[in-house]
């Protein structure tokens, strides 16, 4: 049982610009807050819980001066879009305690409902103008450890921008001051009229924004009881997957660069899911991944651009093809999909989204309200997000009381949603966090490691 003892409104410690800020159409399809969780097993003895709360409050008030969009509130426009009112209403910081121990969550720290209780709840039934963009919960365990649960508005920041905010907040908390200032001009993602006129009209078909396939014979999304599993891949296992896929590729005469960790692990996960779900051969299936385009546009976005600089791409196949073809084939399909994200593609996608009257069909509305509205990549599909290349702070997320023992996603919102994370405890290794229908979990575990036994 987690009990919230107090809630603090943390506003910027200094005056910040008061303005209406543009939210790009690319940002508009992410209406949720992204939850993450940090566990600190043994905080420094001099850092009592009240002192830790004061450290967070004081440093956050300073961080919100630099990242002042996070202190604002969203509001709807007449086109069913959102814009940001930079009104300095601030973030929410919750103090909580629980009779649980960190050992109740270790060693895998699966993002279950118990972990979700350690993260601030966002009440999406309230008007959007009332919702903070940043909520923080510091929870004290009976064993003396603490957890830090964060939810950050995905309307305003992708993973790279979110970690930039956190890293600067951490530096401020340790008394070091900010290091890299964010680039806050979001209008750099706007496509100018003269640019749009030069874009070939037939070079973007919107296929990455079509609704994913349903199970054969179904008229709606197949929503059943699901649970989260955490599976580890050692560096040796990942190297074995890469070697296997690269050797297959060379035998086919393809001498292009070797596959990345993400390409082979994501391909292996997609194939494994089709096996575990026992699809018939003709079942259509889609894999959705997001691509960071910061260095793919011309000119590249400023290094510390603050916002969403990711676009979804979709890879399609049939389950029969996935299972029967070698891993190199599946990894190649994933590579082809991600490599199409060029400067022209980003501009075309921006124009495509800006021309849509209603963007709700691509928003994760089922995560918010449990409805069948919006995009859903559950069975027979998958949604895989890679955190393998996200920047990490030196010394971890040490606010002054020691480095965290664990960092990971705080929730996986639907069947088929997954993350590939770096395994902090073992260099070159990875952790797969995946939500799957309960009836398929055991088979997925079995098939997932099958290739490494051959």
ABEGO torsion letter per residue (X at the ends): XBBBABBBBBBBABBBBBBBBBBBAAAAABABBBBBBBBBABBBAABBAAAAAAAAAAAAAAAAAABAAAABBBBBBAAGBBBBBBAGAEBBBBBBBBABBAAAAOAAGBBBAAAAAABBBBBAABBAAABBABBBBBBBBAAGBBBBBBBBBAAABBAAAAAAAAAAAAAAAAGAEBABBBBABAAAABBBAAAAAABBAAABAGAAABBBBBBBGBABBBBBBBBBBBBBBBAAAAAAAAAAAAAAAAAAGBABBBBBAAAAAAAAAAAAAAAAAGBBAABBBBBBBBBBAAAABOBBBBAABBEBABBBBBBBBBAAAAAABBAAAAAAAAAAAAAABBAAAAAAAAAAAAABABAAAABBAAAAAGBABEBBABOABBBBBBAAABBBBBGEBBAGAEBBABBBBABBABBGBBBBBBBAABBGBBBBBBBBBAAAAAAAAAAAAAAAAX
